């Protein structure tokens, strides 16, 4: 199995090439030379079961695998119980939708620390994660992998260690390593191969080689300030990192098969293709 590459949502070129409907996404991706798509439900899971099934069928016929980004307003670490319970419901809605599409990964933001300590926030998020796993089990959706994401703002829950702690709750949980976020929240610490290797080694040491092999990833260059993430950029940017080449060299060397979802601003399909071409050149 090789690594897969694709965009988060549609690049500006989707409409520029004359495409209008979501059902045309798989055809567009094949034309672009990509093999994955992350369906965006950041503002809510608004796709019907019937439409999700139809979209999944078309994607499958074109050889495109699918993941789904759960709503941004999920807060697994909220001090308000109602918000945490609502978050379980949004995770469940996301799992139903990606299941109908034939995918098996949902990417979840874990929440922020607010006015509580990081330890308290992680404890609340862990409880919410357990409730979400229980809800999936009750609906026979335990095969859907929840992928908690490393986050870009310093006050958000989502350091590498915090994501790993959430993944330790159950072996079905796969980390979503957003390297741009990690670079932003550490104010530019990811400089080269050694820094990437340290991240990969930490995943392997804490979660085992099986989960390292199939980890989920978001990748983009991200501008940051003293608080962490400010905005997503494109690969044209030469000021902010991180660079993808050293990471892909490690992925190839270690024979890993992650899914790379590019979140560049407006050029996510083009930049995903740059990653894929570089990865293929290593063979």
C-alpha positions as a Markdown table, in Angstrom:
| # | Residue | x | y | z |
|---|---|---|---|---|
| 1 | Unk | 0.0 | 0.0 | 0.0 |
| 2 | Unk | 1.3 | 3.5 | -0.9 |
| 3 | Unk | 0.5 | 6.9 | 0.6 |
| 4 | Unk | -2.6 | 8.7 | -0.8 |
| 5 | Unk | -3.0 | 12.3 | -1.6 |
| 6 | Unk | -5.9 | 14.6 | -2.1 |
| 7 | Unk | -7.5 | 18.0 | -1.2 |
| 8 | Unk | -9.7 | 19.1 | 1.7 |
| 9 | Unk | -12.7 | 20.4 | -0.3 |
| 10 | Unk | -12.4 | 21.9 | -3.7 |
| 11 | Unk | -9.6 | 24.1 | -5.1 |
| 12 | Unk | -10.5 | 27.2 | -7.0 |
| 13 | Unk | -9.6 | 25.3 | -10.2 |
| 14 | Unk | -12.6 | 23.1 | -9.7 |
| 15 | Unk | -15.0 | 25.8 | -10.8 |
| 16 | Unk | -12.4 | 27.4 | -13.1 |
| 17 | Unk | -12.3 | 24.1 | -15.1 |
| 18 | Unk | -16.1 | 24.3 | -15.5 |
| 19 | Unk | -17.2 | 21.9 | -12.8 |
| 20 | Unk | -20.3 | 22.8 | -10.9 |
| 21 | Unk | -21.6 | 19.9 | -8.8 |
| 22 | Unk | -20.1 | 17.8 | -6.0 |
| 23 | Unk | -20.8 | 14.7 | -8.0 |
| 24 | Unk | -18.2 | 15.8 | -10.5 |
| 25 | Unk | -15.5 | 15.9 | -7.8 |
| 26 | Unk | -14.2 | 12.4 | -8.4 |
| 27 | Unk | -13.8 | 13.0 | -12.1 |
| 28 | Unk | -11.9 | 16.3 | -11.4 |
| 29 | Unk | -9.6 | 14.5 | -9.0 |
| 30 | Unk | -8.8 | 11.8 | -11.5 |
| 31 | Unk | -8.0 | 14.5 | -14.1 |
| 32 | Unk | -5.8 | 16.2 | -11.5 |
| 33 | Unk | -4.0 | 12.9 | -10.8 |
| 34 | Unk | -5.1 | 12.5 | -7.2 |
| 35 | Unk | -6.6 | 9.6 | -5.3 |
| 36 | Unk | -8.3 | 10.9 | -2.1 |
| 37 | Unk | -10.8 | 13.5 | -1.1 |
| 38 | Unk | -11.7 | 14.9 | 2.3 |
| 39 | Unk | -15.4 | 15.9 | 2.3 |
| 40 | Unk | -15.9 | 19.0 | 4.3 |
| 41 | Unk | -18.7 | 19.2 | 7.0 |
| 42 | Unk | -17.1 | 21.9 | 9.0 |
| 43 | Unk | -20.3 | 23.9 | 9.1 |
| 44 | Unk | -22.5 | 20.9 | 9.8 |
| 45 | Unk | -23.3 | 17.5 | 8.4 |
| 46 | Unk | -25.8 | 18.6 | 5.8 |
| 47 | Unk | -25.6 | 15.8 | 3.2 |
| 48 | Unk | -28.5 | 13.4 | 3.0 |
| 49 | Unk | -27.9 | 9.6 | 3.3 |
| 50 | Unk | -29.0 | 9.2 | -0.3 |
| 51 | Unk | -26.6 | 11.9 | -1.6 |
| 52 | Unk | -23.7 | 10.5 | 0.5 |
| 53 | Unk | -24.3 | 7.0 | -0.9 |
| 54 | Unk | -24.4 | 8.4 | -4.5 |
| 55 | Unk | -21.2 | 10.5 | -4.0 |
| 56 | Unk | -19.4 | 7.5 | -2.5 |
| 57 | Unk | -20.4 | 5.2 | -5.3 |
| 58 | Unk | -19.1 | 7.7 | -7.9 |
| 59 | Unk | -15.8 | 8.1 | -5.9 |
| 60 | Unk | -15.4 | 4.4 | -5.6 |
| 61 | Unk | -15.8 | 3.8 | -9.3 |
| 62 | Unk | -13.1 | 6.4 | -10.0 |
| 63 | Unk | -10.7 | 4.9 | -7.4 |
| 64 | Unk | -11.0 | 7.8 | -5.0 |
| 65 | Unk | -11.0 | 7.0 | -1.3 |
| 66 | Unk | -12.9 | 9.3 | 1.1 |
| 67 | Unk | -12.6 | 10.8 | 4.6 |
| 68 | Unk | -14.8 | 13.4 | 6.2 |
| 69 | Unk | -14.0 | 16.5 | 8.3 |
| 70 | Unk | -16.5 | 16.7 | 11.2 |
| 71 | Unk | -18.1 | 20.1 | 12.2 |
| 72 | Unk | -15.6 | 22.7 | 13.5 |
| 73 | Unk | -17.9 | 23.6 | 16.4 |
| 74 | Unk | -17.3 | 20.2 | 18.1 |
| 75 | Unk | -15.9 | 20.8 | 21.5 |
| 76 | Unk | -15.0 | 17.6 | 23.3 |
| 77 | Unk | -13.4 | 19.6 | 26.1 |
| 78 | Unk | -16.2 | 22.1 | 26.9 |
| 79 | Unk | -16.9 | 22.6 | 30.5 |
| 80 | Unk | -20.6 | 22.6 | 29.6 |
| 81 | Unk | -21.9 | 19.1 | 29.6 |
| 82 | Unk | -24.6 | 19.9 | 27.0 |
| 83 | Unk | -21.9 | 21.0 | 24.5 |
| 84 | Unk | -20.0 | 17.8 | 25.1 |
| 85 | Unk | -23.1 | 15.7 | 24.5 |
| 86 | Unk | -23.9 | 17.7 | 21.4 |
| 87 | Unk | -20.4 | 17.0 | 20.2 |
| 88 | Unk | -21.0 | 13.2 | 20.6 |
| 89 | Unk | -24.0 | 13.7 | 18.4 |
| 90 | Unk | -22.1 | 15.6 | 15.7 |
| 91 | Unk | -19.4 | 12.9 | 15.7 |
| 92 | Unk | -22.2 | 10.3 | 15.2 |
| 93 | Unk | -23.7 | 12.3 | 12.4 |
| 94 | Unk | -20.3 | 12.5 | 10.7 |
| 95 | Unk | -19.7 | 8.8 | 11.1 |
| 96 | Unk | -23.1 | 8.0 | 9.5 |
| 97 | Unk | -22.3 | 10.3 | 6.6 |
| 98 | Unk | -18.8 | 8.9 | 5.9 |
| 99 | Unk | -20.1 | 5.3 | 6.3 |
| 100 | Unk | -22.8 | 6.0 | 3.7 |
| 101 | Unk | -20.0 | 7.3 | 1.4 |
| 102 | Unk | -18.0 | 4.1 | 1.9 |
| 103 | Unk | -15.2 | 5.9 | 3.8 |
| 104 | Unk | -14.1 | 5.1 | 7.3 |
| 105 | Unk | -12.3 | 8.2 | 8.8 |
| 106 | Unk | -13.7 | 11.3 | 10.4 |
| 107 | Unk | -11.4 | 14.1 | 11.4 |
| 108 | Unk | -12.3 | 15.8 | 14.7 |
| 109 | Unk | -11.2 | 19.0 | 16.4 |
| 110 | Unk | -10.9 | 18.3 | 20.1 |
| 111 | Unk | -11.7 | 21.7 | 21.5 |
| 112 | Unk | -9.9 | 24.4 | 23.4 |
| 113 | Unk | -8.7 | 24.8 | 27.0 |
| 114 | Unk | -10.6 | 28.1 | 27.6 |
| 115 | Unk | -10.1 | 29.0 | 31.3 |
| 116 | Unk | -9.4 | 25.5 | 32.5 |
| 117 | Unk | -6.0 | 23.8 | 32.6 |
| 118 | Unk | -4.7 | 21.6 | 29.8 |
| 119 | Unk | -5.0 | 18.6 | 32.0 |
| 120 | Unk | -8.7 | 19.3 | 32.8 |
| 121 | Unk | -9.4 | 19.9 | 29.1 |
| 122 | Unk | -7.8 | 16.6 | 28.2 |
| 123 | Unk | -9.7 | 14.8 | 30.9 |
| 124 | Unk | -13.1 | 16.2 | 29.6 |
| 125 | Unk | -12.1 | 15.4 | 26.0 |
| 126 | Unk | -11.2 | 11.8 | 27.0 |
| 127 | Unk | -14.6 | 11.3 | 28.6 |
| 128 | Unk | -16.3 | 12.7 | 25.4 |
| 129 | Unk | -14.2 | 10.4 | 23.2 |
| 130 | Unk | -15.4 | 7.4 | 25.3 |
| 131 | Unk | -19.0 | 8.5 | 24.9 |
| 132 | Unk | -18.5 | 8.9 | 21.2 |
| 133 | Unk | -17.0 | 5.4 | 20.8 |
| 134 | Unk | -19.9 | 4.0 | 22.8 |
| 135 | Unk | -22.4 | 5.8 | 20.5 |
| 136 | Unk | -20.7 | 4.5 | 17.4 |
| 137 | Unk | -20.7 | 0.9 | 18.8 |
| 138 | Unk | -24.4 | 1.2 | 19.5 |
| 139 | Unk | -25.1 | 2.0 | 15.8 |
| 140 | Unk | -22.7 | -0.7 | 14.5 |
| 141 | Unk | -20.3 | 2.0 | 13.3 |
| 142 | Unk | -17.2 | 0.8 | 15.3 |
| 143 | Unk | -15.3 | 0.4 | 12.0 |
| 144 | Unk | -15.3 | 4.2 | 11.6 |
| 145 | Unk | -12.0 | 5.7 | 12.8 |
| 146 | Unk | -12.2 | 8.9 | 14.8 |
| 147 | Unk | -9.1 | 10.9 | 14.0 |
| 148 | Unk | -8.4 | 13.7 | 16.5 |
| 149 | Unk | -6.4 | 16.5 | 14.9 |
| 150 | Unk | -3.3 | 18.3 | 16.1 |
| 151 | Unk | -4.3 | 22.0 | 16.3 |
| 152 | Unk | -2.6 | 25.2 | 15.4 |
| 153 | Unk | -3.4 | 27.7 | 18.1 |
| 154 | Unk | -1.6 | 27.5 | 21.3 |
| 155 | Unk | -4.7 | 27.8 | 23.5 |
| 156 | Unk | -6.4 | 24.8 | 21.7 |
| 157 | Unk | -6.3 | 21.3 | 22.9 |
| 158 | Unk | -4.3 | 19.4 | 20.3 |
| 159 | Unk | -0.5 | 19.1 | 20.9 |
| 160 | Unk | 1.0 | 15.9 | 19.6 |
| 161 | Unk | 1.1 | 14.5 | 23.1 |
| 162 | Unk | -2.6 | 15.4 | 23.7 |
| 163 | Unk | -3.7 | 13.8 | 20.5 |
| 164 | Unk | -1.7 | 10.7 | 21.3 |
| 165 | Unk | -3.3 | 10.5 | 24.7 |
| 166 | Unk | -6.8 | 10.6 | 23.1 |
| 167 | Unk | -5.7 | 7.9 | 20.6 |
| 168 | Unk | -4.6 | 5.6 | 23.6 |
| 169 | Unk | -8.3 | 5.4 | 24.6 |
| 170 | Unk | -9.0 | 2.8 | 21.9 |
| 171 | Unk | -7.0 | 1.2 | 19.2 |
| 172 | Unk | -9.5 | 2.2 | 16.5 |
| 173 | Unk | -8.5 | 5.9 | 17.0 |
| 174 | Unk | -6.0 | 7.1 | 14.4 |
| 175 | Unk | -4.1 | 10.4 | 14.9 |
| 176 | Unk | -4.6 | 13.2 | 12.4 |
| 177 | Unk | -1.2 | 14.9 | 12.3 |
| 178 | Unk | -1.5 | 18.4 | 10.9 |
| 179 | Unk | 2.1 | 19.3 | 10.4 |
| 180 | Unk | 1.3 | 22.9 | 9.5 |
| 181 | Unk | -0.6 | 23.2 | 12.8 |
| 182 | Unk | 2.2 | 21.6 | 14.8 |
| 183 | Unk | 4.7 | 24.0 | 13.1 |
| 184 | Unk | 2.4 | 27.0 | 13.9 |
| 185 | Unk | 1.8 | 26.2 | 17.5 |
| 186 | Unk | 5.5 | 25.6 | 18.1 |
| 187 | Unk | 6.3 | 28.9 | 16.3 |
| 188 | Unk | 8.2 | 27.3 | 13.5 |
| 189 | Unk | 10.0 | 24.4 | 15.2 |
| 190 | Unk | 9.6 | 22.0 | 12.3 |
| 191 | Unk | 12.7 | 22.8 | 10.2 |
| 192 | Unk | 13.8 | 19.6 | 8.6 |
| 193 | Unk | 14.0 | 15.8 | 8.5 |
| 194 | Unk | 15.1 | 15.4 | 12.1 |
| 195 | Unk | 12.0 | 17.3 | 13.4 |
| 196 | Unk | 9.6 | 15.2 | 11.2 |
| 197 | Unk | 11.4 | 12.0 | 12.3 |
| 198 | Unk | 10.9 | 12.9 | 16.0 |
| 199 | Unk | 7.1 | 13.3 | 15.4 |
| 200 | Unk | 6.9 | 9.9 | 13.6 |
| 201 | Unk | 9.0 | 8.2 | 16.2 |
| 202 | Unk | 6.8 | 9.5 | 19.0 |
| 203 | Unk | 3.7 | 8.1 | 17.2 |
| 204 | Unk | 5.4 | 4.8 | 16.8 |
| 205 | Unk | 6.7 | 4.6 | 20.3 |
| 206 | Unk | 3.4 | 5.6 | 21.9 |
| 207 | Unk | 0.8 | 4.0 | 19.6 |
| 208 | Unk | 2.7 | 1.3 | 17.8 |
| 209 | Unk | 3.8 | 0.7 | 14.2 |
| 210 | Unk | 0.4 | -0.3 | 12.9 |
| 211 | Unk | -1.1 | 3.1 | 13.6 |
| 212 | Unk | 2.0 | 4.9 | 12.4 |
| 213 | Unk | 1.8 | 3.1 | 9.1 |
| 214 | Unk | -1.8 | 4.4 | 8.4 |
| 215 | Unk | -1.8 | 7.7 | 10.1 |
| 216 | Unk | -3.9 | 10.5 | 8.7 |
| 217 | Unk | -2.4 | 13.8 | 7.9 |
| 218 | Unk | -3.2 | 17.4 | 7.0 |
| 219 | Unk | -0.5 | 19.4 | 5.3 |
| 220 | Unk | -0.2 | 23.1 | 4.4 |
| 221 | Unk | 2.1 | 26.0 | 5.0 |
| 222 | Unk | 0.6 | 28.2 | 7.8 |
| 223 | Unk | 1.3 | 31.7 | 8.8 |
| 224 | Unk | 1.5 | 32.1 | 12.6 |
| 225 | Unk | 1.8 | 34.8 | 15.3 |
| 226 | Unk | 2.7 | 34.5 | 19.0 |
| 227 | Unk | -0.6 | 32.7 | 19.6 |
| 228 | Unk | 0.0 | 30.1 | 16.9 |
| 229 | Unk | -1.9 | 29.7 | 13.6 |
| 230 | Unk | -3.1 | 32.8 | 11.8 |
| 231 | Unk | -4.0 | 31.6 | 8.3 |
| 232 | Unk | -3.4 | 28.9 | 5.7 |
| 233 | Unk | -1.1 | 29.7 | 2.8 |
| 234 | Unk | -0.1 | 27.9 | -0.4 |
| 235 | Unk | 3.1 | 26.1 | -1.3 |
| 236 | Unk | 4.2 | 29.2 | -3.2 |
| 237 | Unk | 5.0 | 30.8 | 0.2 |
| 238 | Unk | 8.7 | 30.9 | 1.0 |
| 239 | Unk | 8.5 | 32.5 | 4.5 |
| 240 | Unk | 6.5 | 30.0 | 6.6 |
| 241 | Unk | 6.9 | 26.2 | 6.7 |
| 242 | Unk | 7.0 | 23.4 | 6.9 |
| 243 | Unk | 8.4 | 21.9 | 3.7 |
| 244 | Unk | 6.9 | 18.5 | 2.7 |
| 245 | Unk | 9.9 | 17.0 | 1.0 |
| 246 | Unk | 11.8 | 15.7 | 4.1 |
| 247 | Unk | 8.6 | 14.2 | 5.5 |
| 248 | Unk | 7.8 | 12.3 | 2.3 |
| 249 | Unk | 11.4 | 11.0 | 2.2 |
| 250 | Unk | 10.8 | 9.5 | 5.6 |
| 251 | Unk | 7.4 | 8.2 | 4.7 |
| 252 | Unk | 8.9 | 6.4 | 1.7 |
| 253 | Unk | 11.9 | 5.2 | 3.6 |
| 254 | Unk | 9.8 | 3.8 | 6.5 |
| 255 | Unk | 7.3 | 2.2 | 4.0 |
| 256 | Unk | 4.3 | 4.0 | 5.5 |
| 257 | Unk | 1.0 | 4.5 | 3.8 |
| 258 | Unk | -0.7 | 7.5 | 5.4 |
| 259 | Unk | -3.4 | 9.6 | 3.8 |
| 260 | Unk | -2.2 | 13.2 | 3.1 |
| 261 | Unk | -4.9 | 15.8 | 2.8 |
| 262 | Unk | -3.7 | 19.2 | 1.6 |
| 263 | Unk | -5.3 | 22.2 | 3.1 |
| 264 | Unk | -3.6 | 25.0 | 1.1 |
| 265 | Unk | -5.7 | 28.2 | 0.6 |
| 266 | Unk | -7.4 | 27.7 | -2.8 |
| 267 | Unk | -4.7 | 25.5 | -4.4 |
| 268 | Unk | -5.2 | 22.4 | -2.2 |
| 269 | Unk | -5.5 | 20.0 | -5.2 |
| 270 | Unk | -2.5 | 21.5 | -7.0 |
| 271 | Unk | -0.4 | 21.4 | -3.9 |
| 272 | Unk | -1.5 | 17.8 | -3.1 |
| 273 | Unk | -0.4 | 16.9 | -6.6 |
| 274 | Unk | 3.1 | 18.5 | -5.9 |
| 275 | Unk | 3.3 | 16.2 | -2.8 |
| 276 | Unk | 2.2 | 13.1 | -4.8 |
| 277 | Unk | 4.7 | 13.8 | -7.6 |
| 278 | Unk | 7.5 | 14.2 | -5.2 |
| 279 | Unk | 6.6 | 11.0 | -3.4 |
| 280 | Unk | 6.3 | 9.1 | -6.6 |
| 281 | Unk | 9.8 | 10.4 | -7.7 |
| 282 | Unk | 11.3 | 8.6 | -4.7 |
| 283 | Unk | 10.5 | 5.2 | -6.0 |
